[in-house]
Amino acid sequence: MFGSKKWNPKGQHCYVTGGSAGLGLALALQLVKKGADVSIVARNEGRLKKALEEMEAVRQTPNQILKSYAFSMSDLASSKAALDAACVPHGGKSPDAMFLCAGGSKPSFWVEETESSMRDGMDMGYYCQAFSALAYGWLKAGSQRMVADRTRGKIIFVSSLLGYMSIVGYSSYSPAKHALRGLAETLRSELILYDIGVHIFFPATIYSPGYAEENKTKPKITLKIEEGDEGLKPEQSAVSLLSGVENGNFHIVSDFQCDLFRAGTRGASPMNNVFLDGLYAIIAWMVESNDEQKRPTGREIFEATITGAQPRPFIPRLRSDPPAYEEYHPLPKSLAEFREREGRAERKKLLYQLWQQLPRPEHYVPHAEKASLAERTKLTPMKAEKLKLLYEEELLGSCGGHVEGNSGSPVNWKEFKEYAEAKEAELWDIFHNELDMDGNGHLDSEELAVALSRAGITLSPATLVDFMTHLTSSQHSHSISFEEFRSFLLLLPRKISTAEIYRYYEVHKFLGDDGRGAGRVTMEGDVTLSAEDRPYSFPSRKQPANGVTQIPVDHSASDDRELEDDGYYDDHDHESEHHSILDGHPAIKFLLAGGVAGAVSRTFTAPFDRLKIFLMTRPPDLGGTPLAPRPGLQGAKAIANAVSRIYMEGGILAFWTGNGLSVAKIFPESAIKFMTYESTKRAFAKYVDHVEDSRDISGTSRFLSGGMGGIVSQLSIYPMETLKTQMMSSTGSQKRTLISAAQRVWQLGGVRYFYRGLTIGLVGVFPYSAIDMSTFEALKLAYLRSTGKEEPGVLAVLAFGSVSGSVGATSVYPLNLVRTRLQASGSSGHPQKYTGVWDVAAQTYQRDGWRGFYRGLFPTLAKVVPAVSISYMVYEHTKRRLGV
């Protein structure tokens, strides 16, 4: 502050730790020159002796007391012993100023730290100063001694610029220096009552012997970052430190850059200068704002990195990492060398598999339509289906076959082998001579973007990521190998060009699933997943097509001899590889992943279901909650009362009543639904749409197939649903076991009672599906129009699914309530008896009005977001574990 009295070290006893070298020694020499009595402390007696000689050389008066003490500052006892020894020549009086310069650093990465190295880092960077300044237990050191002696002194910590910020490589050092800042803040607020000043120094790089030692083991990336750093000599830093103490500054810095960091991160710390600090804060803000404008956002960096447009962030190898490559494998220089490396067995597996799984077009594509398909217009699902047929027709012709009516002529092995080898040579040529511009044997996103740009195609980063994912065998791949390139495009019958490759990718994408993924919400607010979530794919080495009608393959003796002669056929051709019981059954893997996701999701959200059934079925005279005259606070109170009642009846486990049945029915329900769905699709394909591939059926047929799958699965597992409702709607006085619930339902009406409410439940299937699908498509369309994106992202799809499912569930909720009350009828918690659907509706309306049909809606909707989120995370994780 302006006009404040400066501190003068002349005649003061100054205690300096770490005083044998570097900043500590330079500071001690400055203090001696200013007439101070100086005590230096360090571990190395040899260095201390030389340091004391240098101090004696600059002594100002014969009365100055200059001493050195050999102690370690790494523990409290040694720190106290050193301080006690330094006080003896001064009559036991505490030092007037304590300059705590001791410390050290061993730069490293956080992932390399051990418990021992972390503790060492705090010892060297924090405790070696903290022990000298603070009291601990019965020992009295530093600050407590000053208080006891009524010394109006100073305590000066030495942090670092890394106490304001940090860079990679200082995993234990930087946190210790941040801790010193916190210690100084705390100590200052306590000792200000005793007129003891606290200061902390934040120097930039100091070229000291310790710094030179650090650089010997410092990570390369840290050295790279610091290579342009203009550090200071110890003498320069000592002058800055002493000047700051003399001026009474709390935060002391060594240069202008550090001053900007200080002003920009000062927080509630006191100012050094009102005018300058305000100016520095403005400059720091302007520099940071300008830097932020120039700097790409985190999302932009992520997308550019994930697509390969810019290199991945440099992550140096750790000392614990194994060698990068056990053996160096140079890139093949020719197609012949590539084929030799791939091996005859691998090539046999690929080509023989493709030969057996060649798709068959159902009919010719008219010439007039072929001309329109050749135009580079926006692709639609209908156009994609026709392009697929055209690809198959052309592929059949390229392999020596042709389409006649509704059947394709056989393709023998020799013709297919000739086609495949010629296509592979064509792909090799375009991959290495046109696309791989840097010749590293891989295509990155930048090379793909350049090639697409030349073809007049510009893609967003997200679309480029998806494009690369389709061409590779794994998600988020940064490059495409020739093997992946060949596997994706081997059955593309046209002359290979960038535009044709992109159009082929578009057809793949349009013939996939509905894109709903984990966002499907049922009428009850649950999340359901099925094998329909599989992406559509043409036959490939990595993922053979399932369910695709094959061309009649002529397995004549001559073909077998050709295979054997070519080395592509042996006794193991028809043997399957049994790596896992699920290998070759992707549908089962997807169903299993969906089942696991559903089980975890329903278990986590079971309390919402329990609360919903309670609100739906429990009348007020049995502990239920009456319908509030007005929604809002009273509605919240009703829910709170319901939660309290459930807890009183059975404790915390009461919220999971019936969850076992809810989980148990997932797998049979999903399997039955999927099998019915697939069977119905095949029936529609054969008798209604007259197509061979069930994936080619119309949207109406697909909708009806989904409805049939839902109806059949409901019929199959409906008794389990009734038992679950009976268990959840029972009061505390009645057993809630599965057996007791089954006996009670049987006594109420036999087999028919297990299916009470089935009709109204099935009635709601189709309107729910229609509302859900139409809402989802409307949200998706509105999103694409407003953002200009080609496809919504994963989070957007999940949000659309959650909203559309919630809207659908709300629309048919009255039907769901009527069904639930019929199922719960006769239980101890819902003793009302009903003659049928209309009786339930009449009694509900008579008692609660139209709002009574929406009892329990809030917990139903409240569980949607957590259910979808949990399902998606578990589903994706399980798919990865299952390898799909």
N, C-alpha and C positions, 0 to 999 in steps of 0.2 A: 504494500500500500504506500501511497505518497506520504512522505514526511515521517515514516516510522524510523525509530532509532536502530542503527546497525549494531550487530553483535561484534565485539572485538575479542579475538582469541588471545591477545597479549596478556600474559600472566595467568592464563586459565590452564587447568589441567585437562588435557585432551587425551582420551583413551582410544586407541585405534586398533581394531582387530584386523587380521590379514595384512599386517603392516610390514611384512618382509619383502614384498614385491608388488609390482603392478600399481593399481590405484591406491592401495593402502600406503605403500612406501612414498608415492608421489604426494599424497595428501599429508603424510607425516612431515615431509621435507617442507612443504608450504607452511604448515603450522609452526615449525621450528623457526622458519624465516620471519614469521610474524610475532615471534617472542613468546610462544606458548610452551608450557611444560608438556612433554609428549611421552606417553607410554605405548609401546607397540607390542602386540601379541601375535604369535604365529607358532607353527609346529616345528619348523626347521631351524635348529639352532645356528647352523652355518650361515643361512641367509640372514637370520636376525643379527648376527655379529657384523656382517657386511653392511646391513641397513643402518645399524647403530653408528658405524663409522661414518656413513654418509650424513647422518643427522648431526654428528659432532662437527663435521666439516662446515656446516652452515649455521652453527650455534650463534645466537645474537648477543647473549650475555653469559657471564660465568655462573649466574644464579639459576639459569634454566635447568630443570630436572629432566633428563632424557634417559629413559629406561627401556629395556626389552625383556620380554618374558616368553618362555617356551611352554605353551599349553595348546591343547586341542580344544576347539570350540564345538565339538560334535556331541557333547553331553553336558547336562546341567551342572554336575559336580565340578568338572574341569573349568567350565565358564565362570562359576562362582570363585573357584580357587584363583583363577587368573585375575579376576577383578579385585579380590581381597589383597593379592600380592601387590597390585598396582596402587592400591590405596595406602599401603604402609609408609612409603616415603613422604606422603602428604598428611601424616598424622591420622590415618584411617579415614580421612574425609573422602566422600565420593567424588568421582571425576566431574568436572564442570561440563564436559561434552563427551559423548560416547559416539565415535564414528565406527559403525559396524560394517566393515568392508570384507569380512571373511566370507568365503563361499567358493563354489566351483560348479562345473557343469560337465555332464557326459551326454552329449546329444545322441538321440536314438529315436526310433519309431515306437509308437505306443504298443503296437502288436509284438514288439520284441521285449517289452518290459517284463520283469519278474517281480515277485513281492520284494525281494532283496534290493533290486535296482530302483524300484519305486521309493522304498524307504531311504536308500542312499541319496536319491535325488532331493527328497525333502530335507534330509540332514544337511546336505551341502548348500541348498538354496534357501532354506527357511530356518531350520532349528539352530544352525550355527550362529544366526543373528538373534533369533527369538530368545534363546537361553540367556544371552547376555543382557537382554532388555527387560525380561519379565521375571516375576517371582513364580516359584513352583513348589508347592508343598511348604515344608518348613524352611527351605533354603531361601535366603533373601539376596537377590542380586539386583543389578541395574536400577530399574525404576523405583523399586521399593526402598532401596538404599538411599536414593536421592530424596524420596519423600521423608524418610526417617531423619535424614540430616538437614532437612529444610533447604536443600540445594536447589537454586534456580538454574537448572542446567538444561542440557539439550541431549536428545537421543536422535541419531541420524542413521536411518536404514539405507542400504544400497540395494535397490531392486534392479530393473533393467527396462529398456524399451519394450521388452517382451512381457513386462507387467501391465502394459496397456493393450497389447495385441499378441499374436503368436504366429509362428510359421512352422511348417512341417519340419520335423526333426528334433524339436525341443519338447518332447513328450513329458519329461519329468521336471525340466528346468523352468519352463514357462509357468506351469501351475504353481510352483513354489514362489515365483516372483509375484504372481497375482496374490498369493496368500500374504506376502509381506505387505502389499498395499493395504489389504484388509486389516492386518495387524496394526499398521501405522494409523489407520483411520480410528480404530478402536482405542488404541493407546492415547492418541491425541485427545479424544473426547474425555478420557478419564484424568489425564495428567494436567489438563489445562487448569484444573482447580488448584493445583499446587505450583502454578507458574513454571512448569517444566515443558519446554518446547519439544515437539516431535517433528521431524522432517524425513522425507524419503526422496532418494535420488534415482532418476530413471535415465541412465546413460545409454547411448547407442553403443555400437561396437567399440571396444577398447582394445587396442593392439598391445596386449600384455603377454607375458610368458604363458599364463594360463590359457589365453585364447589360442596361441600357437599349438599348445598341447591338445586342445579340443579338436582342432582341424585335422589332426592325424586320424581320428576315428569318426569324424562327422559324416553323416550320410551325404552321398553325392548330390542329391537334389537340394539339400540345404546349402551346400557349397555353391551350387548353381544359382540359387536365389540370392546369395550374399556376395556374388562375385563383383557386382557393381557398387557394393556398399563402401562408402568413404568413412572409415572409422576414425577414431581419435587416439592420440597418444595418451598414456596415463597422466602425464603432466597437464594436458589440456583439460581432461575430465576433472582433475583435482581442482583446477582453478574454477571451473563451472560449479562444482559442488560447494566449495568454500564460499564462493560469491553468493550462492543461493541461501546458505545458512546465515551469512552475515546480513542478508536482506530480509531474513525471516520468512522465506518462502516455504510453504508446506511441501508442495510438489516441486522438485528441482529437476531441471532438464539440462542437457548438454549442448543442444543445437536447435535450430529453427524447426526442423522436422519433428523433433521430439516435442517441441512447444506446441505444435499443431495437434499432435496426438493428445497432449495434456489438456489443451483447451477443449478439444472435441469430446473427450471422455471424462471431464472433470467431475461431473455429477454434482454432489453436494459438498465437495471439497472446497476449502477457501480459495479465493482468487489470489494470485500473486500481484496483479495490477489490474484495476478495474477497467481502465481504458484498453490496455493491450490485450487482456484476456478476452474482452468482448470482440476486439478486432480479429484476434486469432481464431475465435470460435466461428466468426463469419467466413474467414478464409478457409478453415477446415471444412465447413459446410459446403462452400463453393467447390472446393477440390473434390470432395466426396460426391457431390451432385453431378459434377462434370464426369467423374469416373464412372458413376452409375449409368449415365446416359450412353457412354461409349461402351460400357461392358454389356455383353449379351445377358439376357435373363437366364436363370437356372434352367428353365424349361427349354430355352433355345440351345443351351449347351448340351442338355441331356439328349434332345432330339438329334442334334448334329453329331454327337458322339455315338449314339445308338445306331444311327444310319451309316456311320463311317465317314461322313462328310468332313469331320475333323478327327485327328487322332485321339485315342483315349488319353485321359490324364496320365501323365508319367507317374508310374508307381514302381519305384526301384525295387530290385530284388532284395529280399531280406537275407541276413546271414544264415538263417535257419532254413531257407528254401533249398530244395534239391537242385541239382544242375538242370538248366533249361531243357537240354536235349541229351538223352543218353547216347544217341548216335545221330549224326547228321545225315539227312536224306535229301540229296539235291533233287530239284524238280525234273520231271521227265522232259526230255528235249524233243520227243516225237511221239506220235500216236502209238507207234509200235512199242516204244519203251513203256508208255503208260499201260498198254494192254498186258505187257509182260509183268509189270509190277502188280497189276490188279489180280492176276492169276487166273488160270483157266477155270478153277472151281467157282470163283466169285462171278466171273462172266457167265458161266453156265447157269448159275442160280438166277441171275438177273434175266437173261434172254429166255431161258426156258419158262420162267414164271410169266413173263410178258406174252410169250407165244401162246400159253394156255389161257390167258385172260384177255385176249383181244376182244374189245366190245363189238357188237354187231348193230348197225343202223337198221331201223325198222322199215324205212322206205326211202325213196329218192327225195332229195330236196329239189323242187322245181327250178328250172334254169332261170326263170324270172326272179325268183327269190335269191338265187345264188348271186345275181348281179347286185341286188340290194344289200346282201350280206357283205359284199366286198367293199362297200362304202364305209369310210371311217367315221361313222356317226355314233352318237351315244348309245351304249349298249343297254338293252333292257332284258329282263328275265326271259321273255319270249324269244328275243333275238339270240340270246345265249343258248337256249335249248336247240334252236335251229343250227347255230354254228357248231354245236357239239355233234349233231347228226351229220353235218357236212364234214367235219373233221374225221368222223368214223368212216364215212363213205370214201373219203380220199385216202385214208389210211389203208382201208381194205384194197383199194385199187393199187396203191403203192406196193403192197405185199403180194400182188398177183391175183387177188380175188376180185369179185364184183358183187353188186347187189342185184338180186333177182326177186322181185315181189317182196315177200316178207321174210326172206332168208338170205343169208350170205353164203357165198361159195367157200369151200374149205381153203385154208391157207396152210401150205405145208412148211415144214421146218426150213428147208433150203431157201425158199423165197423170203421167208421172214428174216433169216440170218443175213441174207444179202442186203435186204432193206436196212436192218439194224446197223450193220457195219458201215454201209454207205452214209447213213444218217449220222453215225458217230464221227465219221471223218469230216462231214460238213460242220458239225458242232465244234469239233476241235479247231477247225480253220477259223471260224468266226470268233470263238472264244479267245484264241491267242493272237490272231492277226488284226482284229477289229476292236475288241472290247477291253482286253487286258493291256491297257496303255503303258503301265510301268513294268510289265513283264515279270511280275512276282508270282504268277500262277494262280492268282485269286482276283475276283472282281469285288471291289468295294463299292459303296453307295455313290461315291463321287464319280467313279467310272461309269456306273449305270446311269446316273443323272446326265452325264455328258452325252452318252449314247442315245438316251431318250430325247434329250434336247435336240440333237441332230435330226431325230425323226419327228420333231414338232410336238413332242409330248413333255409337258411340265407337270411334275408331281409335287405334292406337299410332303414335308418330312414324314408325316404319319403314314401316308400312302406308300412312300418309298420303303418305310420299315416293313409294311405289310407285304409289299412286292418281294422284298428280299426274304421274308419269312416263307413265302410260298416256294421260292426257288431253292431254299436250303432245307436241311432236315431238322433244324432247331430254331426256336424263337430267338429274336434279338441277335441273330448272327451278324457279325460285322463284315463278313466276306463270304464269297461263294466260290467253292472249289469246282474244278472241271467235272468231278464225279457227280456233284450235286446238280450242276448245270445239265449234264448229260441225262441223268435220271429223270429230271423234270420234263425235258424236251424231246426225248427219244421217240415218242409216239406222235409228235407234231409232224404231220405229213407234208407240210408246205415248206418252201424254200425259207431257210432261217434268216430273219432280219429282226432288228430291234422292235419294229412296229408289230411284227407277227408274234414275237415273244410276249409283248405286253398284252396283245389281244387274247392270246392263249391264257394268260394269267387272269384277265377279266372274266373269261368264260368259267374258269375254275371258281372264281369268287362268287359269281352270280348263281352258280349251281350248288352252292353250299346250303347250310341250314338257314333258319329264319333269323339267326343272329340274336336270339333271346338269351342264350346262355343260362346263367344262374338267376336271371331276373324273372322267372316264371312264378307267379303267386297264385295259389289255389283259392277256391271260394272261402276256405277257412282262414286264409292269411298265411298258410304254410308255403314253403318253397319246394317245388318239385323239379327234378332233373331226370332226363332220360337219355338213352343212347342216340336220340335224334340230334343231340348237340354235336355230333361228329361232323367235321367239315367234309364236304364232297371232295373226292379226289379221283383223278384218272389213275389207271394202273401205273405203278412205279415200283422201283426197287425197294424203296423205304416203306411204302404203304400200299399193298395190293388192294384193288377195288373189291368191295364185298357186295354181293347181291347183283352183279352185272351179268347179264346173259352173255355167254361166250359164243364166239364163232365156232362152228363145227371144225375141230382140229383133226386132220387126217393122220391118225396114228398107225399108218401102214408099216409094214416091215421095212420097206425101203427108207422111210423116214427114220425109223429107229436105227437102221444101219448108218444113215447119214450122221445122226447124232453121235453114234459111237465112234465113227471114223473121225469126226471133227473134235472129239474129246469133250463133247458137251453132254454126254449121257453115260451114266454108269448105274450100278445096282442101287445107288442111294437116291436116285432121282425122285422116287415116290415115298421116301422116308421123311417124316416130319421131324424137325428139331424140337425136342422137348425141353426147352430151357425153363419153362414155367407152365403151370397148369392153365394159365390164362393166355399164353402165347397163341396168336392167331385168332383170338376172340376179342377184338376191340370193343364190340358192343357190350360184352359182359363186363369189360373193364370200365367202360363209361357208366354202366348201370351200377357197378360196385362203387365207383367214385361218387355218383349221385346219391347212393344209399348212405354212404358214410357221411356225406355232407348234410343230408337230411336228418340223420340221427343226431349228429352233433348240434345242428341248428335247433331241432325241436327240443332237445334236452335243455339247451340254454334258454329257450323261450317258453318252456313248459308252464311257468307261473302265469304267463299271460293267458294261456289256454284254460288253466284252472279258474282264473278270475272270470273269464268270459262265460264258462259254463255255470259258474255260481250266479252271476248276474242274470243269465238267461232263465235259470230254472228255479232258483230259491225264492219262495214267497216270503213276504215280510214277517208272517207269523211263525216262520221257522228260522228266523235269524237273517232272512234276506233283507235287501235294502229297497224301500219303497221308491218309486220313480219321483225324482225331484220335480216340483212344479215349474222350475226354471233351470235351464242348464247353466253350467259355469261352476261357481264355487260350490253350490250344493251338489252338483254332479261329482265333483272331486271328493267331496265329503262322503258321498255314497260309496265311491270306490275305496276310499280309505277304510270305511266301516267293513266292507266286504273283505279286504285284505286282513283286517284285524280278526274277523270272524273265522276265516280259514285257518289262521295261525292258532287261534284258541282251540279249534277242533282237533288239530293234529300236529301242531308245531311246524317247523320249517319244511319237513318232508311232505306235509299235506299239499304243498304247492306243486309237487311232482306226482301226485296221485294220477294214475292212468298213463303216465309217460312211457312205461314199459310197453304197453300195447301200442301206443302211438309210434314208437320206434320199431316195434316188431312188424308192423304192417307195411313199413316202407318198402322192403325188398320184394315181397310178393306182389304188392300193389304196383310197383314200378315195372317188375318183370311181366306181369299180366297185361298191363297197359301197353308196354312196348310190343309184346308179341301180337296182341290184338291190333295194334296200330299198324304194324308191318304187314300182318295178314290181310287187313282191310285194304291197305294201299295196293297190295298185289292183286286183290280182287277187283278194285277199281281200275287198275292198270289193264287188266285182261278184259273185263266185261264192259267197262264204261268208256275209258279214255283210249282203249285199244293201243296201248304202248307196251313195249317189252320191259323197260326199266321202270320200277315203281317210283323212282325219284322224279320221273317225268310227268306224273299225273298233274291234273289241274289244281288250282288253288281251292276250288270247291270240294274236290275229292279229298284233298289233304285235310281240309277243315272237318269234313264228315268223318274221315278216318280217325282224327284226333278225338272227336266226340264219341265215336264207338269205343275207342280205347278207354276213355274215361268211364263210360257206362259199364263196360264189362268188368273193369277193375273195381268199380263201386259195388257191383253185384257180388263179386268174389270176396271182398273184405268187409262188406257192410256189417256182418255180425260182430266183428271186432270193434267197429266204430260204435255200435250199440252198447257193447260191454264197457267200453271206455267211458261213454257218457253216463252209464249207470253208476260206475265207480266214482266218477267225479261229482255226480249230483247227490250222492248219499251224505247224510248228516254224520256227526261224530259218533252217534250211538249205534250206527250200523257198520258192519264190517265192509271194508273197501277192497277185499281181495278178489281176484279174478274168478275163483271157484264160487264164492258166495254170490257174485254178480250174475254168473251164468245160471246158477240154481234159481235165483230170484226171477230172472227173465223167463226161464222155462216154466216156472210156476204161474207166471202172469198170463201166458198165452201160448206156450209151446214154440215151435219153429217159427211160426208167423210173427211172433213178437220180436224176434231177432231182426226182422226186416221192416219194423215200423218206421214210417217216414221215408222209405226208399223211393216211392213214386215222386214225392215233392222234391227229393234230392236230385233225382235224375232229370226232372223238369228244369232245374236250374243250370244244368251242365251247358246246354247250348247257348242260352242268353248270356251266361257268364263268359263263355269262350268268345262269343261275338263282340261283346263290350270290351273285353280285355284286348283282343287282337286289334280292333278298330282304334281304341284309345292309344295303344302302343304305336301303331303306324302313324296316327295323327301327330303324336308327340315327336316321333322320329322325323317326320316330314317337316314339321315346324322348326325343329332344331337345325336340320340341314339347310333349310331356306334362310334362317337367321344367321347362321355361322358361315355358310358357303362351303362347308366341308363336304367331302365325298361320302364319308362314313362316320358315324358317331363313335366315340371312344368307349372303352370298357365301362368307365364310371357313368357315362351318359346312358348307355344301354341298361345298366343296373337301375339307374334312376327311373328310366322310362318303364321298365318292368315293374318296379315297385309301385309307381303311380297308377299304371294301367291295371295291375292286379288289385290295387286298393279300390279303384273306381268300380271294377267289376264286382269285387266282393261286397262293396257297399250297395250296389244296385240289386243284388239278389239276396241281400242279408235277411229280409223278412222270410224268404223261403228257407234259409238256413236255420233261422230261429224256430220256425214251425217244425222242421224236421228234428231239431235237437230236443224240443219239448216232447215230441212224440216218443223219441228214444228214451228220455228220462222219466217218462210217465210211469208211476207206480213205485218209484224209488222213495226212500225215506225223506230225501230233500225236496222231492217234487211229487207228492202223493196224488196230484190231480189225475183224473182219468179222462181220456178223450175218446170220442167215437170215430174221429178221423181228422183230416186236414182242416176242413171247414170249422169243425168244433174248436180246434186250437185257435184258429184265426178269430173266431167270434169271441171266445173267452178272453183272448189277449186284448182285443180292441175294447171290450166291455170294461176291463179292469184298468188298462193304461192308455187307451186311445192309440192313435197312429204311432206315437213315439215308443209305445211298448214293443213294436216290432224291431226296434233298433237297440234293445237292451244288450249290453256287452259289446257294442260296436267299437268303443274306444280301445279296449285291450286288443281287439282283433287287428285294428289298424296300427296300434302302437308297436306291435311286434314285427311288422313288415320290414322296417329298415334293419333292425338287428338280425332278423332271420335271413334276409337277402345277403347282408354283409358277411355273416358267419358262413352261410352256405357257399358263397363265392370263394372265400379264402380257403375253406376246407376242401372244396371241390377241386380247385386249381392245384392245391398241394397234393391231394390224393392222386390226381391224374399224373402229376410228375413222378410220384412214387411208383405208380403202376406202369409208367412208360408210355402214356398216350397223350 
